[in-house]
Amino acid sequence: VRNQLLTEITDFWDTPTQCASQIAREHIYQGHPYSRHMLGSHESLVRIERNDLLDAYKKYITPQEAVIIVVGDLEKLNVMDILNEKLGSWQGPQVPVLTYPKLLPLTALTINHPMNRDQIVLGFCGVSVERMHPDYDKLLLFDQIFTGGVLGSMNSRLFALREQSGLFYTIGGSLLSNSDRQPGMIFIKTIVSADRLEEAEKSIAHVIDTAIDMLEPEEFIQAKQALINSLVDNFATNKHMAVAFLFLDIFKLGKNYFDTRAAALEAVTKEEVQAAVRRYLRSDAMLKIRIGRV
């Protein structure tokens, strides 16, 4: 298993489109748990011994505060009896709550990551908001317009820039990447030829800084409709329902959250979205990452 993971890490850091987001996290989340890569590093993996795994199991694999969501045809099953039979004797310690340091403000910074590639992976990255932040829905609505969201990238400002300029092989991203209990990340990523890198950087920075000023009423309505219509996807399958119920539990939301979600999105105004986006989406407060022959 160790050798498999070491190979995966090597492949990860040799794939520019994959490692770009990790480079961004390491700079945005300095000293924060979100900065860590889930595969670890070569240095950490070679140090881990069997007893380390046993100790980690005893400390962290525990039923304390665990939540089980069961969705399906349960009419002929006594779920509680089954759980008590299978898991009733399971014991474990209380796991200490993670403490998260405050994120430092970002200033514009260019990070060059040399790699022997003909094409350049270019990323623009910034700090976003946590899932329960008052600005989350405002950024979520503009994300449909700017990056594509549930509408798909072909309906986005970034895709329109690609079509108009012919600069990019592909372009996409999110204004709320990994937003959870802690702030997420704005992450815009593209692939461009080295000879057009400077032109591409200026074009992306321009659309980052001006897109919100050209927010049209019709596209704003379409973004709302797209999000509202996508709510049904939370109940498309048993797995989707289980994830939806777990989400409600994690964030301590009421049982009527999805019943009122459409009205909450409908109540957001265009002016509120513009004000929120201007607080976070600014090229002069973002990391610029270049991976390739730079």
Secondary structure, 3 states (H helix, E strand, C coil): CHHHHHHHHHHHHCCHHHHHHHHHHHHHCCCCHHHCCCCCCHHHHHHCCHHHHHHHHHHHCCCCCCCCCCCCCCCCCCHHHHHHHHHCCCCCCCCCCCCCCCCCCCCCEEEEEECCCCEEEEEEEEECCCCCCCCHHHHHHHHHHHCCHHHCHHHCHHHHHHHHHCCEEEEEEEEEECCCCCCCEEEEEEEEEHHHHHHHHHHHHHHHHHHHHHCCHHHHHHHHHHHHHHHHHHHCCHHHHHHHHHHHHHCCCCCCHHHHHHHHHHHCCHHHHHHHHHHHCCHHHCEEEEEECC
